Amino acid sequence: MRDLERNKQDPKVTRKHIEILRNIPGEEKFELAAELYEFSRKPIEQGLLNRGIPPYLVQKEVIKRCLPGEIVKK
């Protein structure tokens, strides 16, 4: 949400967007987040494969790139 608040768009549009997101039920937000993860994971995965990363290491690399560093270290 912080990124939305810093957005250079029209403040009325940004506030409306935030309002809409806040009104989405928790379960639906979770589903949207899972879809977004899948949507963003696939190009990362393909890029790693194109670079010659072995398939058995790709999932580990995707996780490292998608999660915050402090979580990955644990």
PDB file of N, CA, C, O and CB in Angstrom:
ATOM      1  N   MET A   1       0.812  -1.182   0.000  1.00  0.00           N
ATOM      2  CA  MET A   1       0.000   0.000   0.000  1.00  0.00           C
ATOM      3  C   MET A   1       0.865   1.259   0.000  1.00  0.00           C
ATOM      4  O   MET A   1       0.477   2.276  -0.575  1.00  0.00           O
ATOM      5  CB  MET A   1      -0.929  -0.009   1.191  1.00  0.00           C
ATOM      6  N   ARG A   2       2.020   1.200   0.634  1.00  0.00           N
ATOM      7  CA  ARG A   2       2.871   2.381   0.681  1.00  0.00           C
ATOM      8  C   ARG A   2       3.229   2.852  -0.724  1.00  0.00           C
ATOM      9  O   ARG A   2       3.262   4.055  -0.985  1.00  0.00           O
ATOM     10  CB  ARG A   2       4.142   2.090   1.480  1.00  0.00           C
ATOM     11  N   ASP A   3       3.497   1.909  -1.632  1.00  0.00           N
ATOM     12  CA  ASP A   3       3.842   2.286  -3.002  1.00  0.00           C
ATOM     13  C   ASP A   3       2.676   3.000  -3.678  1.00  0.00           C
ATOM     14  O   ASP A   3       2.878   3.935  -4.453  1.00  0.00           O
ATOM     15  CB  ASP A   3       4.247   1.047  -3.814  1.00  0.00           C
ATOM     16  N   LEU A   4       1.458   2.557  -3.384  1.00  0.00           N
ATOM     17  CA  LEU A   4       0.298   3.225  -3.964  1.00  0.00           C
ATOM     18  C   LEU A   4       0.196   4.656  -3.469  1.00  0.00           C
ATOM     19  O   LEU A   4      -0.147   5.560  -4.230  1.00  0.00           O
ATOM     20  CB  LEU A   4      -0.984   2.461  -3.634  1.00  0.00           C
ATOM     21  N   GLU A   5       0.493   4.861  -2.201  1.00  0.00           N
ATOM     22  CA  GLU A   5       0.390   6.198  -1.624  1.00  0.00           C
ATOM     23  C   GLU A   5       1.445   7.132  -2.205  1.00  0.00           C
ATOM     24  O   GLU A   5       1.228   8.343  -2.250  1.00  0.00           O
ATOM     25  CB  GLU A   5       0.528   6.134  -0.106  1.00  0.00           C
ATOM     26  N   ARG A   6       2.577   6.601  -2.648  1.00  0.00           N
ATOM     27  CA  ARG A   6       3.643   7.416  -3.234  1.00  0.00           C
ATOM     28  C   ARG A   6       3.472   7.594  -4.734  1.00  0.00           C
ATOM     29  O   ARG A   6       4.224   8.331  -5.371  1.00  0.00           O
ATOM     30  CB  ARG A   6       4.992   6.792  -2.948  1.00  0.00           C
ATOM     31  N   ASN A   7       2.482   6.918  -5.290  1.00  0.00           N
ATOM     32  CA  ASN A   7       2.261   6.932  -6.727  1.00  0.00           C
ATOM     33  C   ASN A   7       2.071   8.361  -7.228  1.00  0.00           C
ATOM     34  O   ASN A   7       1.518   9.203  -6.520  1.00  0.00           O
ATOM     35  CB  ASN A   7       1.046   6.071  -7.090  1.00  0.00           C
ATOM     36  N   LYS A   8       2.521   8.627  -8.429  1.00  0.00           N
ATOM     37  CA  LYS A   8       2.441   9.963  -9.025  1.00  0.00           C
ATOM     38  C   LYS A   8       1.093  10.213  -9.698  1.00  0.00           C
ATOM     39  O   LYS A   8       0.879  11.276 -10.281  1.00  0.00           O
ATOM     40  CB  LYS A   8       3.562  10.151 -10.039  1.00  0.00           C
ATOM     41  N   GLN A   9       0.180   9.237  -9.621  1.00  0.00           N
ATOM     42  CA  GLN A   9      -1.133   9.404 -10.246  1.00  0.00           C
ATOM     43  C   GLN A   9      -1.930  10.492  -9.540  1.00  0.00           C
ATOM     44  O   GLN A   9      -1.525  11.036  -8.512  1.00  0.00           O
ATOM     45  CB  GLN A   9      -1.912   8.079 -10.228  1.00  0.00           C
ATOM     46  N   ASP A  10      -3.066  10.780 -10.129  1.00  0.00           N
ATOM     47  CA  ASP A  10      -4.022  11.703  -9.540  1.00  0.00           C
ATOM     48  C   ASP A  10      -4.356  11.220  -8.126  1.00  0.00           C
ATOM     49  O   ASP A  10      -4.739  10.062  -7.956  1.00  0.00           O
ATOM     50  CB  ASP A  10      -5.312  11.815 -10.417  1.00  0.00           C
ATOM     51  N   PRO A  11      -4.221  12.072  -7.113  1.00  0.00           N
ATOM     52  CA  PRO A  11      -4.490  11.652  -5.737  1.00  0.00           C
ATOM     53  C   PRO A  11      -5.891  11.073  -5.530  1.00  0.00           C
ATOM     54  O   PRO A  11      -6.072  10.178  -4.704  1.00  0.00           O
ATOM     55  CB  PRO A  11      -4.300  12.819  -4.815  1.00  0.00           C
ATOM     56  N   LYS A  12      -6.888  11.575  -6.276  1.00  0.00           N
ATOM     57  CA  LYS A  12      -8.237  11.031  -6.148  1.00  0.00           C
ATOM     58  C   LYS A  12      -8.286   9.582  -6.615  1.00  0.00           C
ATOM     59  O   LYS A  12      -8.946   8.745  -6.000  1.00  0.00           O
ATOM     60  CB  LYS A  12      -9.232  11.876  -6.948  1.00  0.00           C
ATOM     61  N   VAL A  13      -7.586   9.295  -7.701  1.00  0.00           N
ATOM     62  CA  VAL A  13      -7.545   7.928  -8.235  1.00  0.00           C
ATOM     63  C   VAL A  13      -6.827   7.022  -7.251  1.00  0.00           C
ATOM     64  O   VAL A  13      -7.288   5.914  -6.977  1.00  0.00           O
ATOM     65  CB  VAL A  13      -6.844   7.889  -9.621  1.00  0.00           C
ATOM     66  N   THR A  14      -5.705   7.480  -6.717  1.00  0.00           N
ATOM     67  CA  THR A  14      -4.934   6.679  -5.774  1.00  0.00           C
ATOM     68  C   THR A  14      -5.759   6.386  -4.521  1.00  0.00           C
ATOM     69  O   THR A  14      -5.778   5.249  -4.051  1.00  0.00           O
ATOM     70  CB  THR A  14      -3.626   7.397  -5.399  1.00  0.00           C
ATOM     71  N   ARG A  15      -6.437   7.391  -3.978  1.00  0.00           N
ATOM     72  CA  ARG A  15      -7.258   7.174  -2.777  1.00  0.00           C
ATOM     73  C   ARG A  15      -8.378   6.174  -3.063  1.00  0.00           C
ATOM     74  O   ARG A  15      -8.681   5.323  -2.227  1.00  0.00           O
ATOM     75  CB  ARG A  15      -7.855   8.513  -2.277  1.00  0.00           C
ATOM     76  N   LYS A  16      -8.986   6.276  -4.230  1.00  0.00           N
ATOM     77  CA  LYS A  16     -10.062   5.341  -4.594  1.00  0.00           C
ATOM     78  C   LYS A  16      -9.511   3.922  -4.711  1.00  0.00           C
ATOM     79  O   LYS A  16     -10.140   2.967  -4.257  1.00  0.00           O
ATOM     80  CB  LYS A  16     -10.735   5.767  -5.927  1.00  0.00           C
ATOM     81  N   HIS A  17      -8.349   3.791  -5.313  1.00  0.00           N
ATOM     82  CA  HIS A  17      -7.706   2.483  -5.449  1.00  0.00           C
ATOM     83  C   HIS A  17      -7.441   1.882  -4.073  1.00  0.00           C
ATOM     84  O   HIS A  17      -7.721   0.704  -3.849  1.00  0.00           O
ATOM     85  CB  HIS A  17      -6.387   2.603  -6.247  1.00  0.00           C
ATOM     86  N   ILE A  18      -6.912   2.666  -3.164  1.00  0.00           N
ATOM     87  CA  ILE A  18      -6.643   2.191  -1.802  1.00  0.00           C
ATOM     88  C   ILE A  18      -7.949   1.793  -1.109  1.00  0.00           C
ATOM     89  O   ILE A  18      -8.014   0.769  -0.430  1.00  0.00           O
ATOM     90  CB  ILE A  18      -5.909   3.281  -0.980  1.00  0.00           C
ATOM     91  N   GLU A  19      -8.970   2.604  -1.286  1.00  0.00           N
ATOM     92  CA  GLU A  19     -10.272   2.292  -0.685  1.00  0.00           C
ATOM     93  C   GLU A  19     -10.809   0.959  -1.199  1.00  0.00           C
ATOM     94  O   GLU A  19     -11.305   0.141  -0.424  1.00  0.00           O
ATOM     95  CB  GLU A  19     -11.283   3.413  -0.980  1.00  0.00           C
ATOM     96  N   ILE A  20     -10.707   0.747  -2.501  1.00  0.00           N
ATOM     97  CA  ILE A  20     -11.168  -0.517  -3.097  1.00  0.00           C
ATOM     98  C   ILE A  20     -10.389  -1.682  -2.509  1.00  0.00           C
ATOM     99  O   ILE A  20     -10.979  -2.690  -2.119  1.00  0.00           O
ATOM    100  CB  ILE A  20     -11.014  -0.493  -4.640  1.00  0.00           C
ATOM    101  N   LEU A  21      -9.063  -1.553  -2.442  1.00  0.00           N
ATOM    102  CA  LEU A  21      -8.247  -2.644  -1.905  1.00  0.00           C
ATOM    103  C   LEU A  21      -8.557  -2.930  -0.439  1.00  0.00           C
ATOM    104  O   LEU A  21      -8.558  -4.087  -0.018  1.00  0.00           O
ATOM    105  CB  LEU A  21      -6.772  -2.315  -2.059  1.00  0.00           C
ATOM    106  N   ARG A  22      -8.816  -1.899   0.328  1.00  0.00           N
ATOM    107  CA  ARG A  22      -9.138  -2.086   1.750  1.00  0.00           C
ATOM    108  C   ARG A  22     -10.479  -2.783   1.937  1.00  0.00           C
ATOM    109  O   ARG A  22     -10.693  -3.441   2.955  1.00  0.00           O
ATOM    110  CB  ARG A  22      -9.152  -0.740   2.471  1.00  0.00           C
ATOM    111  N   ASN A  23     -11.373  -2.650   0.984  1.00  0.00           N
ATOM    112  CA  ASN A  23     -12.699  -3.252   1.102  1.00  0.00           C
ATOM    113  C   ASN A  23     -12.773  -4.679   0.569  1.00  0.00           C
ATOM    114  O   ASN A  23     -13.820  -5.318   0.676  1.00  0.00           O
ATOM    115  CB  ASN A  23     -13.697  -2.407   0.381  1.00  0.00           C
ATOM    116  N   ILE A  24     -11.699  -5.183   0.007  1.00  0.00           N
ATOM    117  CA  ILE A  24     -11.687  -6.567  -0.473  1.00  0.00           C
ATOM    118  C   ILE A  24     -11.573  -7.485   0.744  1.00  0.00           C
ATOM    119  O   ILE A  24     -10.715  -7.270   1.600  1.00  0.00           O
ATOM    120  CB  ILE A  24     -10.504  -6.816  -1.488  1.00  0.00           C
ATOM    121  N   PRO A  25     -12.431  -8.508   0.830  1.00  0.00           N
ATOM    122  CA  PRO A  25     -12.350  -9.441   1.961  1.00  0.00           C
ATOM    123  C   PRO A  25     -10.974 -10.119   2.019  1.00  0.00           C
ATOM    124  O   PRO A  25     -10.321 -10.314   0.993  1.00  0.00           O
ATOM    125  CB  PRO A  25     -13.463 -10.508   1.856  1.00  0.00           C
ATOM    126  N   GLY A  26     -10.552 -10.470   3.227  1.00  0.00           N
ATOM    127  CA  GLY A  26      -9.230 -11.045   3.453  1.00  0.00           C
ATOM    128  C   GLY A  26      -8.932 -12.266   2.593  1.00  0.00           C
ATOM    129  O   GLY A  26      -7.840 -12.384   2.038  1.00  0.00           O
ATOM    130  N   GLU A  27      -9.898 -13.174   2.479  1.00  0.00           N
ATOM    131  CA  GLU A  27      -9.683 -14.391   1.694  1.00  0.00           C
ATOM    132  C   GLU A  27      -9.439 -14.054   0.229  1.00  0.00           C
ATOM    133  O   GLU A  27      -8.603 -14.674  -0.428  1.00  0.00           O
ATOM    134  CB  GLU A  27     -10.886 -15.336   1.825  1.00  0.00           C
ATOM    135  N   GLU A  28     -10.170 -13.073  -0.277  1.00  0.00           N
ATOM    136  CA  GLU A  28      -9.998 -12.669  -1.674  1.00  0.00           C
ATOM    137  C   GLU A  28      -8.634 -11.997  -1.882  1.00  0.00           C
ATOM    138  O   GLU A  28      -7.994 -12.192  -2.915  1.00  0.00           O
ATOM    139  CB  GLU A  28     -11.135 -11.714  -2.101  1.00  0.00           C
ATOM    140  N   LYS A  29      -8.195 -11.202  -0.890  1.00  0.00           N
ATOM    141  CA  LYS A  29      -6.864 -10.590  -0.970  1.00  0.00           C
ATOM    142  C   LYS A  29      -5.792 -11.671  -1.045  1.00  0.00           C
ATOM    143  O   LYS A  29      -4.836 -11.559  -1.813  1.00  0.00           O
ATOM    144  CB  LYS A  29      -6.611  -9.667   0.245  1.00  0.00           C
ATOM    145  N   PHE A  30      -5.959 -12.717  -0.241  1.00  0.00           N
ATOM    146  CA  PHE A  30      -5.004 -13.820  -0.259  1.00  0.00           C
ATOM    147  C   PHE A  30      -4.977 -14.485  -1.631  1.00  0.00           C
ATOM    148  O   PHE A  30      -3.904 -14.778  -2.157  1.00  0.00           O
ATOM    149  CB  PHE A  30      -5.351 -14.851   0.825  1.00  0.00           C
ATOM    150  N   GLU A  31      -6.145 -14.722  -2.208  1.00  0.00           N
ATOM    151  CA  GLU A  31      -6.223 -15.341  -3.532  1.00  0.00           C
ATOM    152  C   GLU A  31      -5.558 -14.446  -4.586  1.00  0.00           C
ATOM    153  O   GLU A  31      -4.835 -14.934  -5.454  1.00  0.00           O
ATOM    154  CB  GLU A  31      -7.698 -15.616  -3.914  1.00  0.00           C
ATOM    155  N   LEU A  32      -5.805 -13.145  -4.505  1.00  0.00           N
ATOM    156  CA  LEU A  32      -5.187 -12.209  -5.451  1.00  0.00           C
ATOM    157  C   LEU A  32      -3.662 -12.203  -5.291  1.00  0.00           C
ATOM    158  O   LEU A  32      -2.929 -12.153  -6.279  1.00  0.00           O
ATOM    159  CB  LEU A  32      -5.750 -10.783  -5.246  1.00  0.00           C
ATOM    160  N   ALA A  33      -3.199 -12.253  -4.050  1.00  0.00           N
ATOM    161  CA  ALA A  33      -1.755 -12.284  -3.804  1.00  0.00           C
ATOM    162  C   ALA A  33      -1.135 -13.555  -4.382  1.00  0.00           C
ATOM    163  O   ALA A  33      -0.050 -13.509  -4.962  1.00  0.00           O
ATOM    164  CB  ALA A  33      -1.463 -12.189  -2.293  1.00  0.00           C
ATOM    165  N   ALA A  34      -1.819 -14.685  -4.227  1.00  0.00           N
ATOM    166  CA  ALA A  34      -1.314 -15.948  -4.774  1.00  0.00           C
ATOM    167  C   ALA A  34      -1.258 -15.891  -6.302  1.00  0.00           C
ATOM    168  O   ALA A  34      -0.300 -16.367  -6.910  1.00  0.00           O
ATOM    169  CB  ALA A  34      -2.199 -17.128  -4.316  1.00  0.00           C
ATOM    170  N   GLU A  35      -2.286 -15.309  -6.917  1.00  0.00           N
ATOM    171  CA  GLU A  35      -2.290 -15.164  -8.374  1.00  0.00           C
ATOM    172  C   GLU A  35      -1.159 -14.243  -8.839  1.00  0.00           C
ATOM    173  O   GLU A  35      -0.500 -14.515  -9.842  1.00  0.00           O
ATOM    174  CB  GLU A  35      -3.647 -14.617  -8.852  1.00  0.00           C
ATOM    175  N   LEU A  36      -0.946 -13.172  -8.115  1.00  0.00           N
ATOM    176  CA  LEU A  36       0.125 -12.238  -8.459  1.00  0.00           C
ATOM    177  C   LEU A  36       1.486 -12.916  -8.342  1.00  0.00           C
ATOM    178  O   LEU A  36       2.359 -12.712  -9.186  1.00  0.00           O
ATOM    179  CB  LEU A  36       0.070 -10.996  -7.554  1.00  0.00           C
ATOM    180  N   TYR A  37       1.666 -13.719  -7.300  1.00  0.00           N
ATOM    181  CA  TYR A  37       2.918 -14.451  -7.132  1.00  0.00           C
ATOM    182  C   TYR A  37       3.150 -15.384  -8.327  1.00  0.00           C
ATOM    183  O   TYR A  37       4.239 -15.411  -8.900  1.00  0.00           O
ATOM    184  CB  TYR A  37       2.903 -15.258  -5.810  1.00  0.00           C
ATOM    185  N   GLU A  38       2.127 -16.136  -8.690  1.00  0.00           N
ATOM    186  CA  GLU A  38       2.258 -17.061  -9.824  1.00  0.00           C
ATOM    187  C   GLU A  38       2.547 -16.300 -11.113  1.00  0.00           C
ATOM    188  O   GLU A  38       3.381 -16.717 -11.917  1.00  0.00           O
ATOM    189  CB  GLU A  38       0.978 -17.906  -9.986  1.00  0.00           C
ATOM    190  N   PHE A  39       1.853 -15.181 -11.302  1.00  0.00           N
ATOM    191  CA  PHE A  39       2.040 -14.372 -12.496  1.00  0.00           C
ATOM    192  C   PHE A  39       3.470 -13.836 -12.592  1.00  0.00           C
ATOM    193  O   PHE A  39       4.040 -13.787 -13.683  1.00  0.00           O
ATOM    194  CB  PHE A  39       1.046 -13.218 -12.506  1.00  0.00           C
ATOM    195  N   SER A  40       4.048 -13.437 -11.468  1.00  0.00           N
ATOM    196  CA  SER A  40       5.402 -12.870 -11.482  1.00  0.00           C
ATOM    197  C   SER A  40       6.482 -13.954 -11.427  1.00  0.00           C
ATOM    198  O   SER A  40       7.604 -13.734 -11.884  1.00  0.00           O
ATOM    199  CB  SER A  40       5.578 -11.910 -10.309  1.00  0.00           C
ATOM    200  N   ARG A  41       6.151 -15.113 -10.873  1.00  0.00           N
ATOM    201  CA  ARG A  41       7.130 -16.195 -10.741  1.00  0.00           C
ATOM    202  C   ARG A  41       7.517 -16.794 -12.095  1.00  0.00           C
ATOM    203  O   ARG A  41       8.684 -17.110 -12.327  1.00  0.00           O
ATOM    204  CB  ARG A  41       6.577 -17.288  -9.836  1.00  0.00           C
ATOM    205  N   LYS A  42       6.555 -16.945 -12.968  1.00  0.00           N
ATOM    206  CA  LYS A  42       6.816 -17.625 -14.244  1.00  0.00           C
ATOM    207  C   LYS A  42       7.890 -16.940 -15.092  1.00  0.00           C
ATOM    208  O   LYS A  42       8.776 -17.631 -15.595  1.00  0.00           O
ATOM    209  CB  LYS A  42       5.536 -17.711 -15.041  1.00  0.00           C
ATOM    210  N   PRO A  43       7.857 -15.612 -15.275  1.00  0.00           N
ATOM    211  CA  PRO A  43       8.940 -14.987 -16.061  1.00  0.00           C
ATOM    212  C   PRO A  43      10.307 -15.090 -15.369  1.00  0.00           C
ATOM    213  O   PRO A  43      11.335 -15.222 -16.034  1.00  0.00           O
ATOM    214  CB  PRO A  43       8.611 -13.513 -16.318  1.00  0.00           C
ATOM    215  N   ILE A  44      10.309 -15.030 -14.042  1.00  0.00           N
ATOM    216  CA  ILE A  44      11.571 -15.179 -13.311  1.00  0.00           C
ATOM    217  C   ILE A  44      12.129 -16.577 -13.559  1.00  0.00           C
ATOM    218  O   ILE A  44      13.308 -16.750 -13.867  1.00  0.00           O
ATOM    219  CB  ILE A  44      11.369 -14.928 -11.783  1.00  0.00           C
ATOM    220  N   GLU A  45      11.256 -17.561 -13.418  1.00  0.00           N
ATOM    221  CA  GLU A  45      11.645 -18.958 -13.631  1.00  0.00           C
ATOM    222  C   GLU A  45      12.185 -19.163 -15.047  1.00  0.00           C
ATOM    223  O   GLU A  45      13.229 -19.787 -15.236  1.00  0.00           O
ATOM    224  CB  GLU A  45      10.446 -19.895 -13.379  1.00  0.00           C
ATOM    225  N   GLN A  46      11.473 -18.640 -16.031  1.00  0.00           N
ATOM    226  CA  GLN A  46      11.901 -18.801 -17.425  1.00  0.00           C
ATOM    227  C   GLN A  46      13.235 -18.102 -17.668  1.00  0.00           C
ATOM    228  O   GLN A  46      14.095 -18.627 -18.375  1.00  0.00           O
ATOM    229  CB  GLN A  46      10.832 -18.246 -18.384  1.00  0.00           C
ATOM    230  N   GLY A  47      13.405 -16.924 -17.086  1.00  0.00           N
ATOM    231  CA  GLY A  47      14.671 -16.209 -17.234  1.00  0.00           C
ATOM    232  C   GLY A  47      15.841 -16.983 -16.659  1.00  0.00           C
ATOM    233  O   GLY A  47      16.924 -17.006 -17.244  1.00  0.00           O
ATOM    234  N   LEU A  48      15.628 -17.614 -15.520  1.00  0.00           N
ATOM    235  CA  LEU A  48      16.690 -18.430 -14.909  1.00  0.00           C
ATOM    236  C   LEU A  48      17.021 -19.632 -15.787  1.00  0.00           C
ATOM    237  O   LEU A  48      18.189 -19.964 -15.989  1.00  0.00           O
ATOM    238  CB  LEU A  48      16.268 -18.904 -13.500  1.00  0.00           C
ATOM    239  N   LEU A  49      15.986 -20.276 -16.303  1.00  0.00           N
ATOM    240  CA  LEU A  49      16.215 -21.425 -17.185  1.00  0.00           C
ATOM    241  C   LEU A  49      16.968 -20.992 -18.442  1.00  0.00           C
ATOM    242  O   LEU A  49      17.855 -21.704 -18.912  1.00  0.00           O
ATOM    243  CB  LEU A  49      14.874 -22.093 -17.568  1.00  0.00           C
ATOM    244  N   ASN A  50      16.611 -19.814 -18.991  1.00  0.00           N
ATOM    245  CA  ASN A  50      17.290 -19.302 -20.178  1.00  0.00           C
ATOM    246  C   ASN A  50      18.759 -18.984 -19.915  1.00  0.00           C
ATOM    247  O   ASN A  50      19.581 -19.024 -20.830  1.00  0.00           O
ATOM    248  CB  ASN A  50      16.583 -18.061 -20.683  1.00  0.00           C
ATOM    249  N   ARG A  51      19.085 -18.671 -18.672  1.00  0.00           N
ATOM    250  CA  ARG A  51      20.477 -18.389 -18.301  1.00  0.00           C
ATOM    251  C   ARG A  51      21.284 -19.657 -18.048  1.00  0.00           C
ATOM    252  O   ARG A  51      22.488 -19.599 -17.795  1.00  0.00           O
ATOM    253  CB  ARG A  51      20.517 -17.513 -17.066  1.00  0.00           C
ATOM    254  N   GLY A  52      20.618 -20.790 -18.119  1.00  0.00           N
ATOM    255  CA  GLY A  52      21.324 -22.053 -17.942  1.00  0.00           C
ATOM    256  C   GLY A  52      21.335 -22.568 -16.511  1.00  0.00           C
ATOM    257  O   GLY A  52      22.073 -23.503 -16.203  1.00  0.00           O
ATOM    258  N   ILE A  53      20.525 -21.973 -15.624  1.00  0.00           N
ATOM    259  CA  ILE A  53      20.422 -22.487 -14.254  1.00  0.00           C
ATOM    260  C   ILE A  53      19.756 -23.856 -14.331  1.00  0.00           C
ATOM    261  O   ILE A  53      18.712 -23.994 -14.969  1.00  0.00           O
ATOM    262  CB  ILE A  53      19.607 -21.502 -13.316  1.00  0.00           C
ATOM    263  N   PRO A  54      20.337 -24.869 -13.696  1.00  0.00           N
ATOM    264  CA  PRO A  54      19.720 -26.203 -13.743  1.00  0.00           C
ATOM    265  C   PRO A  54      18.308 -26.183 -13.157  1.00  0.00           C
ATOM    266  O   PRO A  54      18.062 -25.516 -12.152  1.00  0.00           O
ATOM    267  CB  PRO A  54      20.588 -27.222 -12.983  1.00  0.00           C
ATOM    268  N   PRO A  55      17.387 -26.908 -13.778  1.00  0.00           N
ATOM    269  CA  PRO A  55      15.991 -26.911 -13.309  1.00  0.00           C
ATOM    270  C   PRO A  55      15.831 -27.236 -11.828  1.00  0.00           C
ATOM    271  O   PRO A  55      14.924 -26.712 -11.181  1.00  0.00           O
ATOM    272  CB  PRO A  55      15.197 -27.898 -14.107  1.00  0.00           C
ATOM    273  N   TYR A  56      16.695 -28.090 -11.279  1.00  0.00           N
ATOM    274  CA  TYR A  56      16.547 -28.451  -9.873  1.00  0.00           C
ATOM    275  C   TYR A  56      16.936 -27.298  -8.938  1.00  0.00           C
ATOM    276  O   TYR A  56      16.611 -27.347  -7.751  1.00  0.00           O
ATOM    277  CB  TYR A  56      17.394 -29.677  -9.562  1.00  0.00           C
ATOM    278  N   LEU A  57      17.614 -26.275  -9.435  1.00  0.00           N
ATOM    279  CA  LEU A  57      17.964 -25.109  -8.624  1.00  0.00           C
ATOM    280  C   LEU A  57      17.039 -23.910  -8.865  1.00  0.00           C
ATOM    281  O   LEU A  57      17.067 -22.938  -8.111  1.00  0.00           O
ATOM    282  CB  LEU A  57      19.392 -24.706  -8.906  1.00  0.00           C
ATOM    283  N   VAL A  58      16.232 -23.986  -9.904  1.00  0.00           N
ATOM    284  CA  VAL A  58      15.401 -22.846 -10.290  1.00  0.00           C
ATOM    285  C   VAL A  58      14.429 -22.468  -9.176  1.00  0.00           C
ATOM    286  O   VAL A  58      14.317 -21.287  -8.848  1.00  0.00           O
ATOM    287  CB  VAL A  58      14.629 -23.162 -11.574  1.00  0.00           C
ATOM    288  N   GLN A  59      13.730 -23.424  -8.591  1.00  0.00           N
ATOM    289  CA  GLN A  59      12.742 -23.106  -7.555  1.00  0.00           C
ATOM    290  C   GLN A  59      13.393 -22.402  -6.369  1.00  0.00           C
ATOM    291  O   GLN A  59      12.833 -21.452  -5.823  1.00  0.00           O
ATOM    292  CB  GLN A  59      12.034 -24.383  -7.083  1.00  0.00           C
ATOM    293  N   LYS A  60      14.568 -22.865  -5.974  1.00  0.00           N
ATOM    294  CA  LYS A  60      15.287 -22.238  -4.868  1.00  0.00           C
ATOM    295  C   LYS A  60      15.636 -20.784  -5.216  1.00  0.00           C
ATOM    296  O   LYS A  60      15.497 -19.896  -4.375  1.00  0.00           O
ATOM    297  CB  LYS A  60      16.572 -23.039  -4.533  1.00  0.00           C
ATOM    298  N   GLU A  61      16.081 -20.544  -6.430  1.00  0.00           N
ATOM    299  CA  GLU A  61      16.431 -19.189  -6.862  1.00  0.00           C
ATOM    300  C   GLU A  61      15.204 -18.289  -6.939  1.00  0.00           C
ATOM    301  O   GLU A  61      15.273 -17.113  -6.583  1.00  0.00           O
ATOM    302  CB  GLU A  61      17.129 -19.232  -8.219  1.00  0.00           C
ATOM    303  N   VAL A  62      14.080 -18.836  -7.403  1.00  0.00           N
ATOM    304  CA  VAL A  62      12.844 -18.054  -7.480  1.00  0.00           C
ATOM    305  C   VAL A  62      12.435 -17.608  -6.079  1.00  0.00           C
ATOM    306  O   VAL A  62      12.067 -16.451  -5.875  1.00  0.00           O
ATOM    307  CB  VAL A  62      11.705 -18.879  -8.146  1.00  0.00           C
ATOM    308  N   ILE A  63      12.498 -18.518  -5.122  1.00  0.00           N
ATOM    309  CA  ILE A  63      12.146 -18.184  -3.741  1.00  0.00           C
ATOM    310  C   ILE A  63      13.068 -17.099  -3.205  1.00  0.00           C
ATOM    311  O   ILE A  63      12.609 -16.160  -2.555  1.00  0.00           O
ATOM    312  CB  ILE A  63      12.215 -19.434  -2.845  1.00  0.00           C
ATOM    313  N   LYS A  64      14.361 -17.220  -3.471  1.00  0.00           N
ATOM    314  CA  LYS A  64      15.312 -16.215  -2.997  1.00  0.00           C
ATOM    315  C   LYS A  64      15.009 -14.843  -3.582  1.00  0.00           C
ATOM    316  O   LYS A  64      15.208 -13.830  -2.912  1.00  0.00           O
ATOM    317  CB  LYS A  64      16.736 -16.626  -3.350  1.00  0.00           C
ATOM    318  N   ARG A  65      14.536 -14.796  -4.808  1.00  0.00           N
ATOM    319  CA  ARG A  65      14.261 -13.520  -5.469  1.00  0.00           C
ATOM    320  C   ARG A  65      12.910 -12.924  -5.077  1.00  0.00           C
ATOM    321  O   ARG A  65      12.721 -11.710  -5.145  1.00  0.00           O
ATOM    322  CB  ARG A  65      14.314 -13.701  -6.966  1.00  0.00           C
ATOM    323  N   CYS A  66      11.975 -13.777  -4.668  1.00  0.00           N
ATOM    324  CA  CYS A  66      10.616 -13.294  -4.365  1.00  0.00           C
ATOM    325  C   CYS A  66      10.396 -12.968  -2.893  1.00  0.00           C
ATOM    326  O   CYS A  66       9.514 -12.174  -2.566  1.00  0.00           O
ATOM    327  CB  CYS A  66       9.607 -14.323  -4.792  1.00  0.00           C
ATOM    328  N   LEU A  67      11.165 -13.554  -2.017  1.00  0.00           N
ATOM    329  CA  LEU A  67      10.976 -13.324  -0.585  1.00  0.00           C
ATOM    330  C   LEU A  67      12.007 -12.329  -0.063  1.00  0.00           C
ATOM    331  O   LEU A  67      13.107 -12.227  -0.606  1.00  0.00           O
ATOM    332  CB  LEU A  67      11.071 -14.649   0.194  1.00  0.00           C
ATOM    333  N   PRO A  68      11.651 -11.599   0.987  1.00  0.00           N
ATOM    334  CA  PRO A  68      12.614 -10.691   1.601  1.00  0.00           C
ATOM    335  C   PRO A  68      13.839 -11.462   2.104  1.00  0.00           C
ATOM    336  O   PRO A  68      13.722 -12.600   2.559  1.00  0.00           O
ATOM    337  CB  PRO A  68      11.956  -9.914   2.760  1.00  0.00           C
ATOM    338  N   GLY A  69      15.000 -10.836   2.018  1.00  0.00           N
ATOM    339  CA  GLY A  69      16.261 -11.477   2.385  1.00  0.00           C
ATOM    340  C   GLY A  69      16.283 -12.069   3.774  1.00  0.00           C
ATOM    341  O   GLY A  69      16.838 -13.150   3.972  1.00  0.00           O
ATOM    342  N   GLU A  70      15.684 -11.378   4.760  1.00  0.00           N
ATOM    343  CA  GLU A  70      15.721 -11.892   6.131  1.00  0.00           C
ATOM    344  C   GLU A  70      14.922 -13.181   6.295  1.00  0.00           C
ATOM    345  O   GLU A  70      15.225 -13.988   7.174  1.00  0.00           O
ATOM    346  CB  GLU A  70      15.194 -10.846   7.088  1.00  0.00           C
ATOM    347  N   ILE A  71      13.914 -13.380   5.466  1.00  0.00           N
ATOM    348  CA  ILE A  71      13.145 -14.630   5.517  1.00  0.00           C
ATOM    349  C   ILE A  71      13.945 -15.750   4.878  1.00  0.00           C
ATOM    350  O   ILE A  71      13.967 -16.868   5.394  1.00  0.00           O
ATOM    351  CB  ILE A  71      11.777 -14.471   4.806  1.00  0.00           C
ATOM    352  N   VAL A  72      14.601 -15.467   3.765  1.00  0.00           N
ATOM    353  CA  VAL A  72      15.381 -16.480   3.047  1.00  0.00           C
ATOM    354  C   VAL A  72      16.519 -16.996   3.922  1.00  0.00           C
ATOM    355  O   VAL A  72      16.828 -18.187   3.901  1.00  0.00           O
ATOM    356  CB  VAL A  72      15.941 -15.902   1.729  1.00  0.00           C
ATOM    357  N   LYS A  73      17.145 -16.102   4.694  1.00  0.00           N
ATOM    358  CA  LYS A  73      18.275 -16.503   5.541  1.00  0.00           C
ATOM    359  C   LYS A  73      17.861 -17.500   6.611  1.00  0.00           C
ATOM    360  O   LYS A  73      18.662 -18.337   7.027  1.00  0.00           O
ATOM    361  CB  LYS A  73      18.899 -15.283   6.197  1.00  0.00           C
ATOM    362  N   LYS A  74      16.584 -17.412   7.070  1.00  0.00           N
ATOM    363  CA  LYS A  74      16.099 -18.338   8.100  1.00  0.00           C
ATOM    364  C   LYS A  74      15.906 -19.689   7.486  1.00  0.00           C
ATOM    365  O   LYS A  74      15.501 -20.627   8.172  1.00  0.00           O
ATOM    366  CB  LYS A  74      14.785 -17.843   8.740  1.00  0.00           C
TER     367      LYS A  74
END
